[in-house]
Amino acid sequence: MVDLLLLGCGGGMPMPNRFLSATLLSYKGRKILIDCGEGTQVSMRISNTGFKSIDVICITHIHGDHIVGLPGLLGTIGNSGRTEPITIIGPEGIEDTINKLRVIANWLPYKINIIENPRKPINIATEFADWNTIISTIELEHSAPCIGYSFDFKRQRKFDVEKATQNNVPKNLWGRLQKNEKKINFEGIDYTDEMVLGEERKGIKISITTDTRPIDSISDFIKESDFFICEGTYGDDEDLPKAIKNKHMTFTEAATLAENGKVKNLLLTHFGTAMTEPEEYVDNAKVIFNNSIIGFDRYKVTLNFEEE
């Protein structure tokens, strides 16, 4: 199962009742953080998430409301006793930005690995957890280089006893091959995981796009996501000219993407400061895509793998 926690749902500047953009995904005891706006640490502390087990930080773009909280967070992670490396993924310019931000987070007890503007999916299987999770990215349309993310949490295939027996795989190798050791040579014979594993099983897919206009390529990118987290800077359709000018979206546009992408749930976030009550505009989304949810700070949902 994957826990999704919306740490902050604001855009532009923090408000008394709304922190800035940050989302936390927890899987098998480890964490992925997407964006780190001002107030992220406070929201994490309120949620009692802990800091030490963040392995990957994904930054959508280099605007303050998505990254200003990062230097302080890196320091807090170091103070938590973290010594293992952390990977930071981001758009063009992220490496230079991280290096400059570290002027106030210079002495860290762990290494930072930076992946800038990745062109192909990243498998984040790490030494810290038995993950088989693919991170994909898409270039978005905003006023600065910006990327969206898709997280595909692969489900471990079932062990097929009949298949293993038919392939004469020694029982003492079953456990190792089940845990995705690809090939084992035993007594001069090669045994592979394909000799013991059953069919692929559906995993969990979570996609996020913020900040952007609703470009056509998003629908395919988010296809059949269990949760699509999307910016909804403007709830009122009358604000469409502002959305176009500032390269953001309305609720209606986000819902249209969700409908076209055949996702299960749309979670709206990144609300503009002028929109004090996003719930007032929820029908603008629901009339197009019924499973539209108005996000709020520390909204949490647990996603379970589907039973066959």
C-alpha positions in Angstrom: 0.0 0.0 0.0 1.0 3.6 -0.6 0.2 6.5 1.7 -0.5 9.9 0.0 -0.2 13.0 2.2 -0.9 16.5 0.9 1.3 18.6 3.1 0.4 21.9 1.6 -2.2 23.0 -1.0 -1.4 26.7 -1.4 0.1 28.6 -4.3 2.0 31.9 -4.4 2.4 32.6 -0.7 1.6 30.8 2.5 -1.7 31.7 4.2 -2.7 31.4 7.8 -4.7 28.2 7.0 -2.7 26.9 4.0 0.9 25.9 3.6 2.6 25.9 0.2 3.1 23.0 -2.3 4.3 19.7 -0.9 3.2 16.1 -1.2 4.6 13.1 0.6 4.3 9.5 -0.7 5.2 6.7 1.8 5.8 3.2 0.6 7.4 0.3 2.6 8.6 2.6 5.3 10.4 5.0 2.9 9.3 8.3 1.5 9.2 10.5 -1.7 8.7 14.2 -1.3 7.3 16.2 -4.2 8.0 19.9 -3.9 9.0 21.7 -0.7 7.3 25.0 -0.3 7.5 27.2 2.8 6.0 25.5 5.8 6.7 22.0 4.6 8.6 21.1 7.8 5.8 22.4 10.0 3.2 20.4 8.2 5.4 17.3 8.4 5.8 17.9 12.1 2.1 18.3 12.7 1.6 15.0 10.7 4.3 13.3 12.7 5.8 11.8 9.5 9.4 11.9 10.5 12.2 13.2 8.3 15.0 10.6 8.3 13.3 8.2 5.8 13.0 10.6 2.8 15.0 9.0 0.1 13.9 11.0 -3.0 12.9 14.7 -3.4 11.2 15.7 -6.7 11.0 19.4 -7.5 8.5 20.4 -10.2 10.1 23.8 -10.9 12.2 26.5 -9.4 9.7 29.0 -8.0 9.8 29.9 -4.4 6.4 28.5 -3.4 7.7 25.0 -4.5 11.3 25.0 -3.2 12.0 27.7 -0.5 11.5 25.1 2.2 14.2 22.9 1.0 17.4 24.2 2.7 15.8 24.0 6.1 14.4 20.5 5.4 17.8 19.2 4.3 19.3 20.5 7.6 16.6 18.9 9.6 17.1 15.6 7.8 20.8 15.8 8.7 19.9 16.5 12.3 17.7 13.4 12.4 20.7 11.2 12.0 20.5 10.5 8.3 23.8 9.4 6.7 22.5 7.6 3.5 22.4 9.6 0.2 19.3 11.4 -0.9 18.4 11.8 -4.6 16.9 15.2 -5.8 15.2 15.2 -9.2 14.2 18.4 -10.9 13.9 20.4 -14.1 16.6 22.3 -16.0 18.6 24.4 -13.6 18.0 22.3 -10.5 21.6 21.4 -9.9 22.7 25.1 -9.9 19.8 26.0 -7.7 20.5 23.3 -5.1 24.2 24.2 -5.0 23.2 27.9 -4.3 20.6 27.0 -1.7 23.1 24.9 0.2 25.0 28.0 1.2 22.7 27.8 4.2 22.7 24.0 4.3 26.3 23.3 3.6 27.5 20.8 6.2 25.3 17.7 5.7 26.1 14.2 7.0 24.9 12.6 3.8 25.5 12.9 0.1 23.0 14.5 -2.4 22.7 13.0 -5.8 21.0 15.3 -8.3 19.2 14.2 -11.5 18.5 17.2 -13.7 15.7 17.1 -16.3 15.6 13.3 -16.7 14.8 12.2 -20.3 13.8 8.6 -19.5 12.0 6.8 -16.6 14.0 6.3 -13.4 13.8 3.0 -11.4 14.3 4.1 -7.8 15.0 0.6 -6.3 17.4 1.5 -3.5 19.5 -0.2 -0.9 17.1 1.1 1.7 13.9 -0.7 0.6 12.7 -3.4 -1.7 11.2 -1.0 -4.1 10.3 -1.5 -7.7 9.0 2.0 -8.5 9.3 3.9 -11.7 9.4 7.7 -11.8 8.5 9.2 -15.1 8.5 12.9 -16.0 6.8 15.2 -18.5 7.7 18.7 -19.6 4.9 21.2 -18.7 4.0 24.7 -19.9 4.7 27.3 -17.2 6.6 30.5 -16.9 9.8 28.6 -15.8 11.0 25.1 -16.8 8.6 22.8 -15.1 8.1 19.0 -15.1 5.3 16.8 -13.9 5.8 13.4 -12.3 4.3 10.0 -12.4 5.0 7.3 -9.8 4.3 3.7 -10.8 4.6 1.5 -7.8 5.0 -2.0 -9.3 3.4 -4.9 -7.5 5.6 -8.0 -6.8 4.5 -10.9 -9.0 3.1 -14.0 -7.3 5.3 -17.0 -6.8 4.1 -19.8 -9.1 4.8 -23.2 -7.3 3.6 -25.2 -10.3 5.9 -23.3 -12.7 8.9 -23.6 -10.4 8.3 -27.4 -10.1 7.9 -27.9 -13.8 11.2 -26.0 -14.4 13.0 -28.1 -11.9 14.1 -25.1 -9.8 15.7 -26.3 -6.6 13.6 -25.3 -3.6 16.5 -23.6 -1.9 16.5 -21.0 -4.7 12.8 -20.2 -4.6 13.0 -17.4 -2.0 15.8 -15.6 -3.8 14.2 -15.7 -7.2 10.9 -14.6 -5.7 12.6 -11.5 -4.4 13.6 -10.6 -7.9 17.1 -12.0 -8.1 17.1 -12.2 -11.9 19.5 -15.1 -12.4 21.3 -17.6 -10.1 23.8 -20.1 -11.3 23.6 -23.2 -9.1 25.6 -26.4 -9.8 26.4 -25.2 -13.3 22.8 -24.5 -14.3 21.3 -21.0 -14.7 17.9 -20.4 -13.0 16.0 -17.2 -13.7 13.1 -15.4 -11.9 10.9 -16.1 -15.0 11.1 -19.8 -14.1 9.2 -19.2 -10.8 7.1 -16.0 -11.1 3.5 -15.7 -12.3 1.9 -13.0 -14.4 2.3 -9.3 -13.8 -0.1 -7.7 -11.4 -1.6 -4.2 -11.4 0.3 -1.7 -9.3 -0.5 1.8 -8.0 0.0 4.9 -10.2 0.1 8.4 -8.8 0.6 11.4 -11.1 1.1 15.1 -10.3 1.2 18.2 -12.5 1.8 21.7 -11.1 2.2 24.5 -12.4 1.1 24.3 -16.0 -1.5 25.0 -18.7 -3.5 21.9 -19.7 -1.4 20.7 -22.6 -2.6 17.7 -24.6 0.3 15.4 -23.6 -0.8 15.4 -20.0 -3.8 13.1 -20.7 -1.6 10.3 -22.0 1.0 10.8 -19.2 -1.6 10.4 -16.4 -3.5 7.6 -18.1 -5.3 5.4 -15.6 -3.7 6.9 -12.6 -5.2 5.9 -9.3 -4.7 9.5 -8.1 -4.1 12.5 -10.3 -2.9 15.4 -8.2 -3.4 18.6 -10.3 -3.1 22.3 -9.8 -6.3 24.2 -9.5 -5.1 27.8 -9.1 -8.4 29.2 -10.3 -11.8 27.7 -9.3 -14.0 30.2 -11.2 -14.3 29.7 -15.0 -14.4 33.5 -15.3 -10.7 33.5 -14.2 -9.7 31.7 -17.4 -7.9 34.8 -18.8 -5.8 35.0 -15.7 -5.0 31.3 -15.9 -3.9 31.7 -19.5 -1.8 34.7 -18.7 -0.1 33.2 -15.6 0.2 29.7 -17.2 -2.0 27.9 -14.6 -5.3 26.0 -14.7 -8.9 26.3 -13.7 -10.9 23.5 -12.0 -12.7 22.9 -15.2 -9.5 22.4 -17.2 -8.0 20.1 -14.5 -11.2 18.0 -14.5 -11.1 17.7 -18.3 -7.6 16.3 -18.1 -8.8 13.8 -15.5 -11.7 12.7 -17.6 -9.6 12.3 -20.7 -6.9 10.5 -18.8 -9.4 8.0 -17.4 -8.0 8.4 -13.9 -9.8 7.1 -10.8 -9.5 10.2 -8.6 -8.6 13.9 -9.1 -7.1 15.7 -6.2 -7.1 19.5 -6.7 -4.4 21.6 -5.1 -2.2 24.7 -5.5 -5.1 27.2 -4.8 -4.5 30.8 -5.5 -4.4 33.2 -2.5 -7.6 35.0 -3.8 -9.5 31.8 -3.5 -10.3 31.5 0.2 -12.9 28.8 -0.1 -12.0 26.3 -3.0 -15.0 24.2 -2.0 -17.3 26.8 -3.5 -16.2 25.9 -7.0 -16.0 22.1 -6.7 -19.1 21.6 -9.0 -17.1 23.2 -11.8 -14.9 20.1 -11.6 -17.5 17.5 -10.6 -19.8 18.3 -13.6 -17.0 17.0 -15.8 -15.3 14.5 -13.5 -17.3 13.3 -10.5 -14.4 11.9 -8.5 -12.9 15.4 -8.0 -11.6 16.1 -4.5 -10.7 19.5 -3.0 -7.4 19.1 -1.3 -6.5 20.6 2.0 -3.4 20.7 4.2 -2.7 17.2 5.5 -5.4 15.5 3.4 -4.4 11.8 3.6 -5.4 8.7 1.8 -4.1 5.1 1.7 -4.0 3.3 -1.6 -4.1 -0.4 -1.6 -3.1 -2.9 -4.3 -6.2 -4.3 -6.0 -7.1 -7.9 -5.1 -7.4 -10.3 -8.0 
